[in-house]
Structure formats: C-alpha cells, structure tokens
Amino acid sequence: MWEKIENYYWTLRYLKKSQLFYLMKNRLERGQKAVTEAQAPKTGTLPLWMPGMDENPEYLKRFDVEEIQKGSVTLLYESGRPEGKNWEHKERSHLWNFNLHYLEFLIPLAAAYRREGDPGWYRCFREYCCRWIRDNQEGTGDGWHPYTISLRLTNLWICMDGFGEILRKDKEFLQKLNNSMYAQYRHLQKRMERHLLGNHYFENLKTVLLGALYFQEPEVYQRTKKRFAKEIREQILSDGVHYERSMMYHKIILEDLMRVEKALGNRSRSMRRPDQTVHLPELLKVMQKMADAAYSLEEGMGRTPLFNDAGDNVARPLAGILEALDEEFHIRPEHRQAFPVSGYYTLQNQELKLVFDAGEIAPAYMPGHAHCDGLGFELSWKGKPLFVNSGTGQYQGPLRTYFRSTAAHNTVVIDGEEQSACWGEHRVGKRMSVVSAAYKERWVKGSLVTCTGKRQARRVELRENAVVIRDRVRGRAAGYLHLAPGYGYVREEDHILVEDAAGKKICRISVMPEDTVQIYKEGPVCSYAPEFGKTEQIQVVEILWKAREEEHKIQIRFEQEKKG
C-alpha cells in the first residue's frame, strides 16, 4: 500500500499544472458521447502521398492486401475482422483494437490501386470507410479516442491523395466521408490530450493543423500553428532527437513533420489570404536534424534500436523515410557520433557498431514510454543485431513490467533494485538522476544515480576487434548481455563463447576471475520482442560480482577471419 502511495506521489510530482487541470477536466467529462455527424464545409486538397514511404516494399509487406480484401486484417501479429459495434474485439489486445481504428491498413489498398489500376482496390477502401462510419455511430469507444482520430484522419487523407481522381469522381461517397471526417476533426479539437502531452498531443495538433488546411478554416489553422510550433521547439531536442528518446516514436514524429511540410507546400491554394500562408518556422531544418539522428543511430544496426518503447512494425521503415526525404524535400542525412542532449552516442568501425544510452529517462512530465536502460547499449556485427535490449512487445500484459526493467537491458542491476520505479503500463515514480556523459572517437562513458541513490558509472571502448566495458558500482552487481536470435552462449573454463546457429565462433567474453556467470536459455529473462505482438526466446548471460566502486572489466573479443 505504501509503495503505491509513494509511486503516485513521485508520478504526480513531475506533472505540469496544466496536466493536472486537464486530468480533472477529463474525469468530469468522461462518458460524454461524440457528435458523429456534421456537414463538412468546402474542402481543399492535401497532397500527402509520398511514394518513397507509402509505396515502400518493406512497409507494404506488413499488410496482406488479399486478406484485407476478404474482410480480415492482421496487425501486430493478431488477426480479426473490422466489423461490429464500435469495432470492439474483447478477445484481442487493447493495442490491436487501437491500431484497427487507425485505418492504416487502407494505405496498401491505395498503393495497390496506383500500381495495378484495378478499381476493385478502391471499392474495398470505400467499403471499409462506410463500414467504419456505420459501426461507430454511437460516438463512444476506441474509435473516438483523440489519438485514434489523429492517426485515422491523417491516414485517410493519405489514401484520398493516393486514390486521386477515382475518389474525386465518387461525389456522393466523398461527401459522406468528408462529413464523417469533419465530425471527427471537430471532436478532436475538444478532446486534445493536454493531460498527457508528448507524442499524443503532437499527433492531435498535427491532425487539427492538417484538418484546418483541408476544411479551409484559417482561424483554426493560425491558432493551431502557434501551438504546434511550440511543441516542435519543446519536443525536438537541440540535437535532433525526439524528447521521449524512443527511435520508434522519433520516426513517427519525423513522418508527421514531413506530411505537414508537404501539405504546406500546397497552402497557397488552401488558405484564403496571403497573411495566412506563413510557413512554420525552420521546419526543414528540424527535419534535417531529425533525419541525421535517425540515420546515425539506426543505420548499420539492422533494425530500430530498442531503447525505451520501440519496435520495428509501428513506425515507417527508415529506408522509406530517407527515400521520401530525398525525393520530396532534398534532405539527405549526415552521420553524427554524438547526441549529447538526448544522451545517445555511437562507436563504430568496419564490422561493429555500438549505440550507448547515457541520457535522462524521458521528459520529466511524460515518461510513459521510458525503460530502465541507463548506460545500456546495443551492438551490431556486420550490420546485424548481436547484443540487444529486450524490446517492448506489448503495452498491456504480463511481460510489460519485465520489458521496462533494468535486467531487460544490457546494463547493470545494483542490489536487485531498479534504476527507476516504472510501474503500471506507462508510469514512472521516483527515477534516476544526475546523468552525465563524455565521449571521444573510440570511447564513451556515463554515470547516473539510481532512484534509490546508488551511483553507477560505465565506460565503453571500441577497439579494432573488441569491445571493453568498465563498470564502477558499489554493492551486489548483476550485468546482463542479451543475445539476438540465432546466437548462443557456450561456457568454457575462463570465458564465454558466442556462436551462431551453425556453431561458428563469433566472439568470446572474458570476465573477472571472481565473477559468477549464469547463462539463461529460457524463462521471462529470455523474452525478446523486436516487434510489437511478437515475443521469442533468446539467450542471456548474467555476470555477478560484489563491488566497492573499484573498476570491473568485461571484454568482448571478436574472432578475426583468417586471410587467404
């Protein structure tokens, strides 16, 4: 009981006063139904389709258009039929139900139509839109949550631009769709997530801004533009990383800016007066910095880095984002080693790339996607993941607590305690502090103080064929190294071997003589989720030692291939 009270105290302590106000306001307004019908005004156009992203083969592989055409949808490794009252599927996860209402699965239909010219894909899109409107007339449920509205409206505008002329000629349906979208747009303005802020509020503002352009409401546009510009300044750190420090959400926010920038390219035809066509300040510069960060931290890692809540099947693939940035805005990313404001650093040579986290846990008032990954790292070998963090996998369910825990990351647990008090699904109570870092070309070091006052310091050095990890802690230390799928540990007398599935030796891990080593091949600690909805078992080594702040050394030496 006392632990719960303490968690609430530390959670509420960091919130902004405005968040507390809107939390109470939301409580009072809970249960109010949305107005689901409205007469749309005259509309403009939103040129949001970007072939580099929307026709990217890696992205389209997430969806089975033949299955969608038959009335079923697979999202996040769960399948179901989009139908019934409020499209509510109690047998599915809440995250799947949320994703269903995004209507993102309609974008591949537009891509198929553009590729093949078959009007059957348009008819399928039309049917799903009409079904959503019909089945969600009550104005309640997940479909009327401000976040699902934000993503759904944007995805619909993308589809509308993708289908183009065939949709514009279908005037009766287009009017019906516009009426529904206008009702959603108006409801969103009343329910923006100011109690949460973060990426949710960003999505709300982005969608209202696009809606104001589409429905030609300059007063709403001007008001929202100011709020949106403020959030850009706050949420995109000066080093270009989104402040929630998840590269998955970073890519989502970058895509948002790309859509807004492309829509604003058409603003002279959408807005009525010259003084209402003002560009958002320095948007292209922000996109450049975000592109640099996404490219620098992910390229050569083999997938989205799994720091904080992240997975590969939610944001658009990096390759598609970079292609669209080049095609649409002539932005090409530049590699950078250090992102000191967010706390991410890279070390790299010909075969190895390491990403190190020495940053704050998250924005103090919005840590819902934070993990205990301080001073943790991920390491790729020859462009593929080798040492990995455990991922996320789910927002609801029995593994949520583990995935956010310190032991789920390649870092150190001190005296069995967590770095920060992550609790519930998206909350953090007392959290780590006094985080600092320094770096050179071949090494990076960082330190922090855990929520219980334990000091942790780590230095990681990249050599030609080795990684050397030096830790300083006081107490019972447990260091973790999580292997990617396809690799296994083999214990030998004075070291641990890492082998691939064919038995080829990849590297050897040397520890201190007094260390105790435990290899895990099953159980919760071996859970790994590179994508949402997908969890598999990997091998994990736990290295135990007792320390009084003296240096502890772990060396990972890679096998050098014999030449000719």
Buried (B, 14 or more C-beta within 10 A) or exposed (E): EEEEEBBBEBBEEBBBEEBEEBBEEBEEEEEEEBEBEBEBEEBBBBBBBBBBBBBBEEBBEBBBBEEBBEEBBBBBBBEBEBBEEBBBBEEBBBBBBBBBBBBBBBBBBBBBBBEEEEEEBBBBBBEBBBBBBEBBBEBBBBBBBBBBBBBBBBBBBBBBBBBBEBBEEBEEBBEBBBBBBBBBBBBBBEBBBBBBBBBBBBBBBBBBBBBBBBBBBBEBBBBBBEBBBEBBEEBBBEBBBBBBBBBBBBBBBBBBBBBBBBBBEBBEEBBEEEEBBEEBEEBEEBBBBBBBBBBBBBBBBBBBBBBBBBBBBBBBBBBBBBBBBBEBBEBEBEEBBBBBBBBBBBBBEEBBBBBBBBBBBBBEBBBBBBBBBBBBBBBBBEEEBBBBBBBBBBBEBEBBBBBBBBBBBBBBBBEEBBBBBBBBBBBBBBBBEEBEBBBEEEBBBBBBBBBBEBBBBBBBBBBEBBBBBBBBBBBBBBBBBBBBBEBBBBEEEEBBBBBEEEEEEBBBBBBEEEBEBEBBEEEBBBBBBBBBBBBEBBBBBBBBBEBEEEEBEBBBBBEEEEEE
